[in-house]
C-alpha cells in the first residue's frame, strides 16, 4: 500500500455529484425521491436513469482509491465525468493544484477542461479504442498528448516517449508500430504510458485488466503497483472485481445503483463489510 496521510490536504475532492440520462420529472428531480418513484436507479414515471446520485469522496496524495460495483452501478460513468468525457447535472470537482482547490472544475470552459485533461489527469479506459489512436504509432500516441499539453521540442517528446514505453515493457522494435497490431495487454500498457506522458498527479483507471488472460492481467496490475510505488501518483481504480481492488487500493468505495453504499479502508471493507451488497461481494471471494 502507499504511504500517505489523511492529515494532508486532499488532492481531489468531489461533492454532491449527480449525473442522469434523461430529462427527469417532478417525481424524481427532488432532493430525496420516494422509494416508490425510483426502481434501482430508474425513475418509474419518466424512465430517466440516475447514473450518479449524491456522490462524495476525496483522494489524498499518493493514495489509491478503489471503486467497486456491478455493471450499471455508475463507477465507469463517474470516471468519465471526472475526465470531462460526460457533462454532469450537479456537483463540485476540485483539485488542490488548481486555484488552491477553490475552483469548481465542472464549471470551467471547454478549453480549460481540455488543459486539465492534458496536464492534471491521465485516463486508462477499459476499451483501448477510446484511449488510443489505433492508426498512430505507440510513440505518436504519447507525442499527441504531450503536444496537446504544450510540449513542442521533438527531442524532448522522443526521449519521453521512449522512456515511458521502455518503462511499460514495450520493445524498442515495436514502438513505431501502431497499437492495432498489439495484444490487449500491450494496448493497455501503451495506454498507461500515454496517460503518464505529462506527469499528471492523478491517474484514472477503468477496468484496466478486464478481459485479459490471467497472466497478462497480473503483469498489468503489477505495473500499476510499481508506478504508484515509484512515482507516488494518486489513482482512482474502477473494477467490478473486488480481488483487483484488494490488491491495489488503500481505500475502497462500493457503488450500487448510482450511489456509494459503503466506503472505508480496504482491509476494513473486506474484513467487516456493513452493507448487504458489500457482504455479497466479499463472500463471493471466499
Residue, then its C-alpha position, 0 to 999 in steps of 0.5 A: x500500500x502507499x504511504x500517505x496521510x489523511x492529515x494532508x490536504x486532499x488532492x481531489x475532492x468531489x461533492x454532491x455529484x449527480x449525473x442522469x440520462x434523461x430529462x427527469x420529472x417532478x417525481x424524481x428531480x427532488x432532493x430525496x425521491x420516494x422509494x416508490x418513484x425510483x426502481x434501482x436507479x430508474x425513475x418509474x414515471x419518466x424512465x430517466x436513469x440516475x447514473x450518479x446520485x449524491x456522490x462524495x469522496x476525496x483522494x489524498x496524495x499518493x493514495x489509491x482509491x478503489x471503486x467497486x460495483x456491478x455493471x450499471x452501478x455508475x463507477x465507469x460513468x463517474x470516471x468519465x465525468x471526472x475526465x470531462x468525457x460526460x457533462x454532469x447535472x450537479x456537483x463540485x470537482x476540485x483539485x488542490x493544484x488548481x486555484x488552491x482547490x477553490x475552483x469548481x472544475x465542472x464549471x470551467x470552459x471547454x478549453x480549460x477542461x481540455x488543459x486539465x485533461x492534458x496536464x492534471x489527469x491521465x485516463x486508462x479506459x477499459x476499451x483501448x479504442x477510446x484511449x488510443x489512436x489505433x492508426x498512430x504509432x505507440x510513440x505518436x500516441x504519447x507525442x499527441x498528448x504531450x503536444x496537446x499539453x504544450x510540449x513542442x521540442x521533438x527531442x524532448x517528446x522522443x526521449x519521453x516517449x521512449x522512456x515511458x514505453x521502455x518503462x511499460x515493457x514495450x520493445x524498442x522494435x515495436x514502438x513505431x508500430x501502431x497499437x492495432x497490431x498489439x495484444x490487449x495487454x500491450x494496448x493497455x500498457x501503451x495506454x498507461x504510458x500515454x496517460x503518464x506522458x505529462x506527469x499528471x498527479x492523478x491517474x484514472x483507471x477503468x477496468x484496466x485488466x478486464x478481459x485479459x488472460x490471467x497472466x497478462x492481467x497480473x503483469x498489468x496490475x503489477x505495473x500499476x503497483x510499481x508506478x504508484x510505488x515509484x512515482x507516488x501518483x494518486x489513482x482512482x481504480x474502477x473494477x467490478x472485481x473486488x480481488x483487483x481492488x484488494x490488491x491495489x487500493x488503500x481505500x475502497x468505495x462500493x457503488x450500487x445503483x448510482x450511489x456509494x453504499x459503503x466506503x472505508x479502508x480496504x482491509x476494513x471493507x473486506x474484513x467487516x463489510x456493513x452493507x448487504x451488497x458489500x457482504x455479497x461481494x466479499x463472500x463471493x471471494x471466499 
